[in-house]
Amino acid sequence: MLTSEFDPSQSILENEHNTINLVRWFQQCELLNDYYKSSKIIILQRTNAGYEVITCAGDHLLHPGLVIELANPLIEQFLKAPWQGLQIKLSETQLSLPEQVGQLEYIISRPIRWPDSSDFGCLIVLSESDPLTAHASLAMLEPVQVLLQQDLALMCQNQRISSLSMRDRLTGMLNQYGFLMMAPRQLALGRRFGSHAGILFFELMNNSSYGEITEKDQQVLGRVIQDTIRTADTVS
């Protein structure tokens, strides 16, 4: 399961994830590229900004972090495909690949899912000639597909464990440890995108006409703040 504060539309390149070994992902792409004698192998993630290249192997490499616009029906088919993926001959379809990827004739792909079965992205093999010869099987994509999804599942599991250790039991907001962990990340993101950051303080005080502040009051304040803030904001 994905934790409530986890944003699957944020690129995994945005933050450092100990369970995601991008060097190993690239090496797997290189192995597939050599096996299929293809032009390039790409791993894409669907983010709010578009289809983002996570890694790529082969000729005319696409650099990690390159964002391709979302309005491409063919890539959407790759994402929504069944587990066993798709095989497409581009000249036999009315669709085309994004300009950055190139118009290669033969395409085989496998979808990649988050642990809750929502779309992460896809693994794509692109080739000028048919990669599925007598010596190359479509099934060779499956071990890589499984490995990528296992890495994502482990990342989400670690995120959940980290979330449990960083949150206040009463309000569900970040505790002091959680704030010290998350605040520098928020500031770093702000600097990266050239945006400003600010801090707001709320204090519940005893009132002679209302009485002492109770745990319920703290829970209500915590719930109101968490329901109001943006996804990118941090509350502690």
WOHU-V274502 format. One record per helix or strand. SS is the DSSP state (~ for helix, > for strand). FROM is the first residue (numbers start at 1). TO is the last residue. If there is no record, write none. Layout:
ss=SS from=FROM to=TO
ss=SS from=FROM to=TO
This chain:
ss=~ from=22 to=36
ss=> from=40 to=46
ss=> from=51 to=58
ss=> from=67 to=68
ss=~ from=73 to=80
ss=> from=86 to=89
ss=~ from=90 to=92
ss=> from=106 to=113
ss=> from=119 to=127
ss=~ from=140 to=166
ss=> from=167 to=167
ss=> from=174 to=174
ss=~ from=176 to=193
ss=> from=207 to=207
ss=> from=211 to=211
ss=~ from=215 to=228
